[in-house]
């Protein structure tokens, strides 16, 4: 798969097949995250891979995979089959006197994970809405670490489609269960040589 094709095909997946994701695939995704750009090469990120069947519902209860804009209620069998939690080591971040730059590192790593997951046939959804305190308790995350993002993963049980926005950018699900993701037109967001 070409890089541009992967970028155009990658959508947030929120419904997953009842099939586990092999650990080596998850580890490869973390390695892709590890190799992402890092501000001043600080490498302040660490990762927790969760694929234990007993832990998955506990994570799901503390992560908002479904988004603010939907009334959907997932079936238990459709929840993510793995998660990768991206952690920020605050002590390393402070050592470089560069707070908030790790936000970019998290984004770079997450996108690498999402694209590699797609190449492996795995769907993923980055979640920024989560109960950090509870997740840190569940996974014994020490003080001095913050959660940057939680990536929900599994084999897709949906095929979202991208369409041109006609005014609203709100995602929606049609009668056949297909998720529609409106995107603004390229010509509406692109400026050449000056803001026009």
C-alpha positions, 0 to 999 in steps of 0.5 A: 500500500502506498503512503498516500493511499494509506492516508486517504483510507485511514479512518477511525474504526469504532466497531471491531470483530470478535478476533484478537490482534496478535501481540507481534502486530501490536509490538510492531505498531509500538515500534512504529511509534517509537521511530516517529519524530521526537522534539529535540530527540527527547524520546519522552514517550513510553507505551503500554500494550493491553490485549488481556481479555479481562482488562479490555472491558475495564479500559473500555469503561474509561475511554471514550471511543464512540465520540461526543457526537454519537448516541451509539451504544456498542455491543460488548463483542464489538469493543476494541480487542487491544489498546496502546496507551501512549505515556509521556515521561514528565521528568524527561520532558522537564529536563529539556525545558520543553513542556507541551512539545510532547503533544506533538511527539504523541501525535507523531507517534499515534499517526505512525501507529494508526498507519501501520495498523491499517497496513496490517489490516487492523483498525484503530481509533485514537481517543483523547477522552479518557479517565486518566486517573482510573487508567493510571490506577489500573495499570500501575502508572507511576507518578511523573507519567501522563497519558497522551492518547489511548489508541483503541485497536482491533480488526474492523467491523465497519468501513467508514467512508469519507465524503465532501462536507456540505456545511456540517463536519458532523460524522453520522451513521446511515440506515445500513450502519455505515459511518460517514465522515465529512471532510472540508474541500481541499480548495477551501483550506489551501492558500498559496503564497498568502492567506487569501 
